[in-house]
């Protein structure tokens, strides 16, 4: 990765900054419409396939949390942006051969959906780092072949994860089936929010404060149902870069 590739052009910086301002305004308006505090949800910039230069521009515009789907790509960006020390979230699928580097290099993992992966992340989390913040991914629409645990298995999985000292179970994450209908969007997010409430009641000592849900097309519906982290990509960075 060249030095030039790590430096955004003035035009790129301006565009990303303008996009972040618009997305943050949209988030603020959604929170106000939901009767929630202005800081009740925060923005996670989904930066997969984007060059390190774009992330640097976003960071310069005040964005500090980035979500990455592809491990090797993310590790390269982390090295290129080591001087910035942003908050790194892994939001892609987690296979066993990825757990060590996720445990070593990320602050959050959003897509834990089985005990085996949780235990590997716990065992491989460096003692020098704070516990890895995790969300349990739920298949809210019971889509065949889609990642995520089901609602029935969720309490047992949460109970297992809460015994692992290298992890901090923060909440739930979902990617509902795509829909343009606002009521359909809200129902899916409501199911996830209700599941989190049940976990909070069952495990009152756990730091269960996070609903990672909502993307560019359904941000408003997610915020209405209690999202605390919204994952926004193209509305910030524009179309994905492909190699």
For each residue, the residues with C-beta under 8 A, 3 or more apart:
1: 5 6 52 76 80
2: 5 6
3: 6 7
4: 7
5: 1 2 51 52 53
6: 1 2 3 52 53 56 80
7: 3 4 53 56
8: 12 13 16 53 54 56 57
9: 12 13
10: 13 14
11: 14 15
12: 8 9 15 16 53 54 57
13: 8 9 10 16 17 57 60 61
14: 10 11 17 18
15: 11 12 18 19 238
16: 8 12 13 19 20 54 57 58 61 236 237
17: 13 14 20 21 57 60 61
18: 14 15 21 22
19: 15 16 22 23 235 236 237 238
20: 16 17 23 24 43 45 58 61 62 63 236
21: 17 18 24 25 61
22: 18 19 25 26 235
23: 19 20 26 27 43 232 235 236
24: 20 21 27 28 43
25: 21 22 28 29
26: 22 23 29 30 219 220
27: 23 24 30 31 41 43 219 223 230
28: 24 25 31 32 38
29: 25 26 32 33
30: 26 27 33 34 41 219 220 223 224
31: 27 28 34 36 37 38 40 41 223
32: 28 29 35 36 38
33: 29 30 220 223 224
34: 30 31 223 224
35: 32
36: 31 32 40 41 223
37: 31 40
38: 28 31 32
39: 42
40: 31 36 37 228
41: 27 30 31 36 223 227 228 229 230
42: 39 65 228 229 230
43: 20 23 24 27 63 65 230 232
44: 65 66 67 89 91 212 229 230 231 232
45: 20 55 58 63 65 66 67 232 233 236 237
46: 66 67 69 91 215 231 232 233 236
47: 50 54 55 58 66 67 68 77 233 237
48: 67 68 69 70 73 92 233 240
49: 70 73 240 241 242 243
50: 47 54 55 237 240 241
51: 5 54 55 241
52: 1 5 6 55 56 76 77 80 81
53: 5 6 7 8 12 56 57
54: 8 12 16 47 50 51 57 58 237
55: 45 47 50 51 52 58 59 66 77 81 86
56: 6 7 8 52 53 59 60 81 84
57: 8 12 13 16 17 53 54 60 61
58: 16 20 45 47 54 55 61 63 66 236 237
59: 55 56 62 63 64 81 84 86
60: 13 17 56 57
61: 13 16 17 20 21 57 58
62: 20 59
63: 20 43 45 58 59 66 236
64: 59 86 87
65: 42 43 44 45 86 87 89
66: 44 45 46 47 55 58 63 86 87 88 89
67: 44 45 46 47 48 89 90 91 110 231 233
68: 47 48 71 73 74 77 88 89 90 91 92
69: 46 48 74 90 91 92 93
70: 48 49 73 74 92
71: 68 74 75 90 92 98 101 102
72: 75 76
73: 48 49 68 70 76 77
74: 68 69 70 71 77 78 88 90 105 106
75: 71 72 78 79 101 105
76: 1 52 72 73 79 80
77: 47 52 55 68 73 74 80 81
78: 74 75 81 82 88 105
79: 75 76 82
80: 1 6 52 76 77
81: 52 55 56 59 77 78 84 86
82: 78 79 85
83:
84: 56 59 81
85: 82
86: 55 59 64 65 66 81
87: 64 65 66 107 108
88: 66 68 74 78 105 106 107 108
89: 44 65 66 67 68 106 107 108 109 110
90: 67 68 69 71 74 94 102 106 108 109 110 111
91: 44 46 67 68 69 110 111 173 212 231
92: 48 68 69 70 71 111
93: 69 111 147
94: 90 98 99 102 109 111 112 117 121
95: 98 99
96: 99 116 117 120
97:
98: 71 94 95 101 102
99: 94 95 96 102 103 117 120 121 124
100: 103 104 120 124
101: 71 75 98 104 105
102: 71 90 94 98 99 105 106 109 121 132
103: 99 100 106 120 121 122 124 125 126 132 166
104: 100 101 124 125 126 129
105: 74 75 78 88 101 102
106: 74 88 89 90 102 103 109 132
107: 87 88 89 132 133
108: 87 88 89 90 132 133 134 135 170
109: 89 90 94 102 106 112 121 132 133 134 135
110: 67 89 90 91 134 135 137 173 212
111: 90 91 92 93 94 135 137 147 173
112: 94 109 117 118 121 134 135 136 137 161
113: 117 136 137 138 139 147 148 149 157
114: 117 118 149 157
115: 118 119 157 160 161
116: 96 119 120
117: 94 96 99 112 113 114 120 121
118: 112 114 115 121 122 134 157 160 161 164 167
119: 115 116 122 123 164
120: 96 99 100 103 116 117 123 124
121: 94 99 102 103 109 112 117 118 124 125 132 134 166 167
122: 103 118 119 125 132 164 165 166 167
123: 119 120 166
124: 99 100 103 104 120 121 166
125: 103 104 121 122 129 131 132 166 167
126: 103 104 129
127:
128:
129: 104 125 126 132
130: 168
131: 125 165 166 167 168
132: 102 103 106 107 108 109 121 122 125 129 166 167 168
133: 107 108 109 167 168 170 210
134: 108 109 110 112 118 121 161 167 168 169 170
135: 108 109 110 111 112 170 171 172 173 210 212
136: 112 113 149 154 157 158 161 169 171 172 173
137: 110 111 112 113 147 148 149 172 173 174 175
138: 113 148 149 150 151 154 172 173 174 192 195
139: 113 142 143 146 147 148 149 150 174
140: 148 151 174 176 188 189 191 192
141: 146 176 177 188
142: 139 150
143: 139 146 177
144:
145:
146: 139 141 143 175
147: 93 111 113 137 139
148: 113 137 138 139 140 174 175
149: 113 114 136 137 138 139 153 154 157
150: 138 139 142 153 154
151: 138 140 154 191 195
152:
153: 149 150 156 157
154: 136 138 149 150 151 157 158 172 195 199
155: 158 159 198 199 202
156: 153 159 160
157: 113 114 115 118 136 149 153 154 160 161
158: 136 154 155 161 162 169 199 202 203 206
159: 155 156 162 163 203
160: 115 118 156 157 163 164
161: 112 115 118 134 136 157 158 164 167 169
162: 158 159 169 203 206
163: 159 160
164: 118 119 122 160 161 167
165: 122 131
166: 103 121 122 123 124 125 131 132
167: 118 121 122 125 131 132 133 134 161 164
168: 130 131 132 133 134 207
169: 134 136 158 161 162 206 207 208
170: 108 133 134 135 207 208 209 210
171: 135 136 196 208 209 210 211 212 228
172: 135 136 137 138 154 192 195 196 199 210 211 212 213
173: 91 110 111 135 136 137 138 211 212 213
174: 137 138 139 140 148 188 189 192 212 213
175: 137 146 148 215
176: 140 141 179 185 188 189 213 218
177: 141 143 188
178: 217
179: 176 184 185 188 218
180: 217
181: 184 185
182: 185 186 220 221
183: 186 187
184: 179 181 187 188
185: 176 179 181 182 188 189 218 221 222
186: 182 183 189 190 221 224 225
187: 183 184 190 191
188: 140 141 174 176 177 179 184 185 191 192
189: 140 174 176 185 186 192 193 211 213 214 218 221 222 224 225 226 227
190: 186 187 193 194 225
191: 140 151 187 188 194 195
192: 138 140 172 174 188 189 195 196 211 213 225
193: 189 190 196 197 211 225 226
194: 190 191 197 198
195: 138 151 154 172 191 192 198 199
196: 171 172 192 193 199 200 208 211 226
197: 193 194 200 201
198: 155 194 195 201 202
199: 154 155 158 172 195 196 202 203 206 208
200: 196 197 203 204 206 208
201: 197 198 204
202: 155 158 198 199
203: 158 159 162 199 200 206 208
204: 200 201
205:
206: 158 162 169 199 200 203
207: 168 169 170
208: 169 170 171 196 199 200 203
209: 170 171 228
210: 133 135 170 171 172 228 229
211: 171 172 173 189 192 193 196 222 225 226 227 228 229
212: 44 91 110 135 171 172 173 174 227 228 229 231
213: 172 173 174 176 189 192 222 225 227 229 230
214: 189 218 219 221 222 223 227 230 231
215: 46 175 218 219 222 230 231 232 233
216: 219 232 233 234 235
217: 178 180
218: 176 179 185 189 214 215 221 222
219: 26 27 30 214 215 216 222 223 227 230 232
220: 26 30 33 182 223 224
221: 182 185 186 189 214 218 224 225
222: 185 189 211 213 214 215 218 219 225 227 230
223: 27 30 31 33 34 36 41 214 219 220 226 227 230
224: 30 33 34 186 189 220 221
225: 186 189 190 192 193 211 213 221 222
226: 189 193 196 211 223
227: 41 189 211 212 213 214 219 222 223 230
228: 40 41 42 171 209 210 211 212
229: 41 42 44 210 211 212 213
230: 27 41 42 43 44 213 214 215 219 222 223 227
231: 44 46 67 91 212 214 215
232: 23 43 44 45 46 215 216 219 235 236
233: 45 46 47 48 67 215 216 236 237 240
234: 216 237 238 239 240
235: 19 22 23 216 232
236: 16 19 20 23 45 46 58 63 232 233
237: 16 19 45 47 50 54 58 233 234 240
238: 15 19 234
239: 234
240: 48 49 50 233 234 237
241: 49 50 51
242: 49
243: 49
